[in-house]
Amino acid sequence: MSSTRTLRISALLEDRDYDLKLTLVAGERGLQRTLNSPRIQKPGLALTGFTEHLHPHRVQVFGNTEISFLRTMSEEKQREVLMRLFSAALACVVVTKDLEPPRVLVEACEDSGLALMKTPLLSSTFIQQVQGFLEEALTETSSLHGVLMDVFGVGILLLGKSGIGKSEIALDLVMRGHRLVADDIVDVARRKPGAVYGAGNPVIKHHMEIRGLGIINIKDLFGVAAVREQKKIELVIELHEWDPNQEYDRLGVEDKFLDIIGVDVPLSVVPVRPGRNMATIIEVAARNQLLKHQGHHSAREFAERLNRAIADGAMRRTLGEEVE
């Protein structure tokens, strides 16, 4: 089941990855307000009274233009303009370039329960970084039952019914030097258009269940190089029990895809039966996916050569009949 997150304003102050450099100036009560959109707005026109395109629940960025414009007004006029602006249920106000917020702005934010923060970053830099932070924090998420591995740098998600051997295959791949991202529960999130990332659930991260042995910790057993925190999912391999009555794709000419929270990820259905070395098959699948990224589709190239050979043979036979 997928979900779209909401985010408290206080999370902006707690960020460490995007280095927003925010400090709270006023309106501490406003830190409990929530965001559900990564869009940012500069309220320049709204300060002049044109509020038609003012969007509520967005971060409002006051740069040098907005602060300078406020200072051209009397304090009474500033208060009137700001109270009209703040009636739109804004998310928070951020002053950039370490500018000193006017006293009326500080008081208006405090009275309205609206968080007022400032940062030394330029407006353009701050907007770029806070949008990246919000896009990641607010992205659509879901959880899948499977195993996610990093094999030759390709993120491979193993799916299949319980007991088919996903964890055992993953353990074999770890023994070969590949890296575990998640076992059993894979938390997935769409980070940008066309890309979905998977990570281990925080409760069971780095752990794996092996029937007969129980729960093992891959990081403790094999070292930090045997695990990674997250990985882009580039290929899904769905494991099926071998069914002699079912037709399996033997050429791979037609690409299949699996929709994961709105992103189509390449899919291969692989039958499992005794005697098949699944770890080797998955390594070959990873190498083949790398070739596809470079523009080489082995199955299609083979089919094209085969079609050309058939066409050439037919042409030679035709010419031979004409000569006779």
Backbone torsions as a table, in degrees:
resi	resn	phi	psi	omega
1	MET	NA	130.3	-177.4
2	SER	-96.3	160.0	178.9
3	SER	-151.2	151.4	174.7
4	THR	-104.1	130.2	-173.2
5	ARG	-81.2	158.1	163.9
6	THR	-117.0	160.7	-172.6
7	LEU	-137.9	133.0	174.9
8	ARG	-75.1	147.8	179.1
9	ILE	-59.0	-31.3	-178.9
10	SER	-59.1	-24.0	-179.7
11	ALA	-65.3	-26.2	178.2
12	LEU	-64.4	-36.5	179.3
13	LEU	-74.2	-25.7	-175.7
14	GLU	-87.9	-9.0	-176.7
15	ASP	-62.1	139.0	175.3
16	ARG	-122.8	-25.5	-174.6
17	ASP	-73.7	-37.1	-174.5
18	TYR	-99.6	-2.5	173.0
19	ASP	52.7	55.6	-179.1
20	LEU	-73.8	-20.9	176.1
21	LYS	57.7	40.5	-177.6
22	LEU	-89.1	141.6	171.7
23	THR	-130.1	145.3	-179.0
24	LEU	-82.1	131.6	178.6
25	VAL	-104.2	-43.3	-177.6
26	ALA	-160.9	170.8	175.4
27	GLY	72.4	45.8	-177.7
28	GLU	-58.4	-32.0	179.1
29	ARG	-60.0	-28.5	-178.1
30	GLY	-72.2	-8.9	179.0
31	LEU	-67.1	-16.1	179.4
32	GLN	-87.7	-7.3	175.9
33	ARG	-66.4	160.7	-176.1
34	THR	-119.6	154.6	175.5
35	LEU	-113.8	143.3	172.0
36	ASN	-134.1	11.8	178.7
37	SER	-138.5	140.1	177.9
38	PRO	-83.0	0.1	-176.5
39	ARG	-72.8	142.3	-179.8
40	ILE	-115.6	151.9	179.8
41	GLN	-136.7	141.6	169.9
42	LYS	-105.2	120.4	-169.1
43	PRO	-89.6	35.2	-177.0
44	GLY	-54.5	-53.9	-179.3
45	LEU	-65.4	-35.5	-178.5
46	ALA	-62.9	-31.8	178.5
47	LEU	-66.4	-23.4	179.1
48	THR	-85.2	-6.5	179.7
49	GLY	110.9	-9.3	179.7
50	PHE	-90.2	95.2	-173.9
51	THR	-106.5	11.2	-176.0
52	GLU	-59.3	-36.6	-177.7
53	HIS	-105.2	22.3	175.8
54	LEU	-82.0	121.2	-176.5
55	HIS	-99.9	124.2	176.7
56	PRO	-69.7	165.7	175.3
57	HIS	62.5	27.6	175.3
58	ARG	-120.8	154.6	173.2
59	VAL	-69.4	127.7	179.3
60	GLN	-103.9	124.2	-176.0
61	VAL	-104.2	120.1	175.8
62	PHE	-102.1	108.8	176.8
63	GLY	-99.7	-162.0	-177.1
64	ASN	-60.8	-38.3	-179.1
65	THR	-62.8	-48.5	-177.4
66	GLU	-66.0	-44.0	-178.5
67	ILE	-66.4	-42.0	179.4
68	SER	-63.7	-39.9	179.5
69	PHE	-64.5	-41.0	177.9
70	LEU	-60.8	-40.1	-175.8
71	ARG	-69.8	-14.7	176.8
72	THR	-77.7	-12.2	-177.3
73	MET	-97.3	160.3	170.4
74	SER	-71.0	161.2	-179.5
75	GLU	-62.1	-36.2	178.8
76	GLU	-63.9	-42.2	178.6
77	LYS	-67.9	-40.2	176.4
78	GLN	-56.7	-46.3	-178.4
79	ARG	-62.2	-41.8	179.8
80	GLU	-63.6	-45.4	-179.0
81	VAL	-64.7	-43.7	-176.2
82	LEU	-70.2	-38.8	179.6
83	MET	-66.4	-35.3	175.8
84	ARG	-67.0	-39.9	179.1
85	LEU	-65.4	-43.6	-174.4
86	PHE	-76.8	-9.0	176.7
87	SER	-72.4	-8.3	-176.7
88	ALA	-87.8	15.2	177.9
89	ALA	54.8	56.6	179.1
90	LEU	-72.5	162.2	179.8
91	ALA	-78.6	-52.9	180.0
92	CYS	-170.3	170.6	178.7
93	VAL	-121.4	132.7	177.0
94	VAL	-124.1	125.7	176.1
95	VAL	-99.2	126.3	-176.1
96	THR	-96.1	176.6	176.2
97	LYS	59.9	19.6	-178.7
98	ASP	56.4	29.2	177.8
99	LEU	-68.0	148.0	178.1
100	GLU	-80.7	117.2	-178.9
101	PRO	-66.2	138.1	175.3
102	PRO	-56.5	148.2	-177.0
103	ARG	-57.7	-38.8	-179.2
104	VAL	-64.9	-36.6	177.8
105	LEU	-64.1	-43.2	178.4
106	VAL	-61.5	-46.7	-178.2
107	GLU	-65.9	-40.4	-179.1
108	ALA	-64.9	-39.9	178.0
109	CYS	-66.3	-41.0	179.1
110	GLU	-63.6	-45.7	-178.8
111	ASP	-66.4	-34.0	-177.0
112	SER	-88.0	-4.0	-176.0
113	GLY	65.1	36.6	-178.1
114	LEU	-111.6	122.9	-177.3
115	ALA	-64.9	127.4	175.6
116	LEU	-113.2	120.7	-179.6
117	MET	-126.5	162.6	174.2
118	LYS	-138.5	158.4	-177.7
119	THR	-143.0	148.2	175.9
120	PRO	-76.0	-8.3	-176.9
121	LEU	-70.4	150.1	171.1
122	LEU	-64.4	155.7	-177.8
123	SER	-57.1	-46.2	-177.9
124	SER	-62.2	-41.6	179.7
125	THR	-67.0	-45.1	-179.2
126	PHE	-62.9	-44.2	-178.9
127	ILE	-61.0	-42.5	179.5
128	GLN	-62.7	-44.3	-175.8
129	GLN	-74.1	-39.5	-178.8
130	VAL	-71.7	-30.9	175.3
131	GLN	-65.7	-41.0	175.9
132	GLY	-61.3	-42.3	179.1
133	PHE	-62.6	-46.7	-176.6
134	LEU	-70.3	-37.8	178.7
135	GLU	-61.4	-38.0	178.3
136	GLU	-73.8	-42.1	-175.3
137	ALA	-72.8	-29.0	-174.7
138	LEU	-102.7	5.4	-175.0
139	THR	-64.2	154.2	176.7
140	GLU	-66.4	137.2	-176.0
141	THR	-128.7	162.7	176.7
142	SER	-160.8	173.4	176.2
143	SER	-130.1	140.2	179.7
144	LEU	-124.9	150.6	173.8
145	HIS	-92.0	109.7	-178.1
146	GLY	179.3	-164.9	179.3
147	VAL	-131.1	133.2	178.5
148	LEU	-114.5	126.7	-178.3
149	MET	-125.3	152.9	169.3
150	ASP	-104.8	107.2	-176.9
151	VAL	-117.5	112.2	-176.4
152	PHE	55.4	31.7	179.6
153	GLY	84.7	-0.1	178.5
154	VAL	-100.7	127.6	177.1
155	GLY	-79.1	113.1	-176.5
156	ILE	-115.2	122.9	177.6
157	LEU	-99.3	120.3	178.0
158	LEU	-95.5	124.0	177.2
159	LEU	-119.5	160.2	179.5
160	GLY	156.3	161.6	-176.4
161	LYS	-67.5	158.4	-178.0
162	SER	-58.7	133.9	177.6
163	GLY	91.3	0.2	-177.8
164	ILE	-77.8	-15.7	175.2
165	GLY	113.3	20.7	-178.3
166	LYS	-61.3	-46.4	-177.2
167	SER	-67.6	-37.7	178.9
168	GLU	-65.3	-40.1	176.6
169	ILE	-63.0	-43.3	179.5
170	ALA	-62.3	-40.5	178.7
171	LEU	-63.5	-40.8	176.9
172	ASP	-60.6	-40.9	179.1
173	LEU	-66.8	-38.2	176.6
174	VAL	-62.6	-41.1	178.2
175	MET	-61.9	-25.5	178.6
176	ARG	-88.3	2.2	175.7
177	GLY	102.2	4.4	178.2
178	HIS	-87.5	176.2	-168.1
179	ARG	-121.6	136.8	177.2
180	LEU	-86.3	133.2	173.3
181	VAL	-103.8	-46.9	-178.1
182	ALA	-157.2	144.4	175.7
183	ASP	-126.6	136.5	175.9
184	ASP	79.6	-62.3	178.4
185	ILE	-116.5	120.7	178.4
186	VAL	-112.1	114.7	175.4
187	ASP	-83.1	121.9	-177.2
188	VAL	-114.8	147.7	-179.9
189	ALA	-146.9	140.3	176.1
190	ARG	-88.1	115.3	-175.4
191	ARG	-91.6	-33.6	179.4
192	LYS	-157.5	165.0	-178.0
193	PRO	-54.4	127.3	176.2
194	GLY	83.3	9.4	-179.3
195	ALA	-139.3	129.4	177.1
196	VAL	-125.6	134.8	-176.9
197	TYR	-113.6	147.4	177.9
198	GLY	-120.1	150.4	179.0
199	ALA	-147.1	162.6	177.4
200	GLY	-76.1	143.5	173.8
201	ASN	-62.4	133.4	-175.0
202	PRO	-55.0	-30.4	-176.7
203	VAL	-71.1	-38.7	-173.9
204	ILE	-117.9	16.8	-177.7
205	LYS	-56.1	137.5	178.0
206	HIS	73.6	-0.6	-180.0
207	HIS	-102.2	155.4	-179.4
208	MET	-143.4	141.3	177.6
209	GLU	-100.3	121.0	176.4
210	ILE	-116.7	114.4	-177.6
211	ARG	-58.8	129.3	-177.2
212	GLY	99.8	-27.8	177.2
213	LEU	-106.5	-33.1	-176.7
214	GLY	97.4	-151.1	-177.4
215	ILE	-86.5	128.9	176.2
216	ILE	-123.3	152.6	178.8
217	ASN	-103.2	108.4	-175.9
218	ILE	-64.1	-39.6	-178.8
219	LYS	-64.0	-41.2	179.7
220	ASP	-71.6	-37.9	-176.8
221	LEU	-75.5	-40.5	-171.3
222	PHE	-116.0	-5.9	178.2
223	GLY	97.0	167.2	-174.7
224	VAL	-65.4	-24.2	-179.6
225	ALA	-72.9	-9.8	-178.4
226	ALA	-90.7	-2.9	-179.1
227	VAL	-133.0	161.4	168.6
228	ARG	-145.9	155.8	-170.7
229	GLU	-75.2	-39.3	-179.5
230	GLN	-153.3	163.2	-178.8
231	LYS	-158.3	141.7	173.3
232	LYS	-67.4	132.0	179.6
233	ILE	-84.6	114.1	-175.8
234	GLU	-111.8	-14.2	-179.6
235	LEU	-154.3	135.2	174.6
236	VAL	-110.4	128.4	174.8
237	ILE	-115.2	115.2	-180.0
238	GLU	-97.7	119.6	-176.7
239	LEU	-90.3	127.5	177.9
240	HIS	-121.2	144.6	171.2
241	GLU	-66.2	137.8	-177.3
242	TRP	-59.4	127.3	177.7
243	ASP	-125.2	110.7	-176.5
244	PRO	-63.7	-16.5	-179.4
245	ASN	-91.4	-2.7	-178.2
246	GLN	-102.7	141.8	178.6
247	GLU	-88.1	124.9	177.7
248	TYR	-107.2	150.8	-179.8
249	ASP	-67.1	121.0	-177.8
250	ARG	-105.5	-9.5	-179.1
251	LEU	-111.5	-39.6	-179.2
252	GLY	75.5	26.2	-179.0
253	VAL	-73.0	-44.1	-179.1
254	GLU	-87.8	124.3	179.6
255	ASP	-79.4	138.9	174.9
256	LYS	-112.2	155.3	-178.1
257	PHE	-137.4	153.6	173.6
258	LEU	-120.4	129.5	178.9
259	ASP	-80.1	117.8	175.5
260	ILE	-119.4	108.7	-175.9
261	ILE	39.3	51.5	173.2
262	GLY	88.4	2.8	179.1
263	VAL	-115.6	127.0	177.3
264	ASP	-83.1	115.6	-178.9
265	VAL	-110.2	133.6	179.1
266	PRO	-52.2	138.1	-175.3
267	LEU	-126.6	135.9	171.5
268	SER	-125.6	134.0	175.9
269	VAL	-101.6	118.6	-173.8
270	VAL	-119.8	121.9	177.5
271	PRO	-75.8	144.2	-179.2
272	VAL	-113.7	130.2	173.4
273	ARG	-154.9	160.6	-179.7
274	PRO	-56.1	137.4	178.2
275	GLY	99.4	-16.2	177.8
276	ARG	-87.2	127.1	178.0
277	ASN	-84.6	93.9	-171.8
278	MET	-68.2	-35.6	179.1
279	ALA	-61.9	-42.3	177.9
280	THR	-65.0	-42.1	179.1
281	ILE	-60.4	-40.8	-179.1
282	ILE	-70.8	-36.3	175.1
283	GLU	-61.7	-42.7	178.5
284	VAL	-64.9	-38.4	177.7
285	ALA	-61.9	-39.1	178.5
286	ALA	-65.8	-44.6	178.1
287	ARG	-62.5	-40.8	-179.9
288	ASN	-64.9	-36.6	177.9
289	GLN	-66.7	-37.4	175.9
290	LEU	-62.0	-40.3	176.7
291	LEU	-62.1	-40.7	179.1
292	LYS	-62.7	-38.3	177.4
293	HIS	-60.7	-29.5	-179.4
294	GLN	-90.9	5.4	176.1
295	GLY	92.6	10.9	180.0
296	HIS	-109.2	110.9	178.6
297	HIS	-107.0	98.7	-171.8
298	SER	-56.7	-45.1	-176.5
299	ALA	-64.6	-43.3	-179.4
300	ARG	-68.4	-39.6	178.4
301	GLU	-63.0	-39.8	177.2
302	PHE	-64.4	-44.1	-179.5
303	ALA	-62.7	-38.5	178.7
304	GLU	-65.4	-42.7	177.7
305	ARG	-63.6	-40.5	179.5
306	LEU	-63.5	-44.3	178.8
307	ASN	-63.4	-39.6	177.8
308	ARG	-64.6	-41.6	179.9
309	ALA	-63.7	-41.4	178.2
310	ILE	-64.2	-42.7	180.0
311	ALA	-65.1	-41.4	178.0
312	ASP	-64.1	-41.1	179.2
313	GLY	-63.4	-42.3	178.9
314	ALA	-64.5	-38.2	179.9
315	MET	-65.9	-42.0	-179.6
316	ARG	-65.0	-39.9	178.8
317	ARG	-63.6	-40.1	178.9
318	THR	-63.5	-44.7	179.2
319	LEU	-64.2	-39.3	180.0
320	GLY	-63.0	-40.5	179.9
321	GLU	-66.8	-37.8	179.9
322	GLU	-65.4	-39.2	179.3
323	VAL	-63.9	-42.3	179.5
324	GLU	-64.1	NA	NA
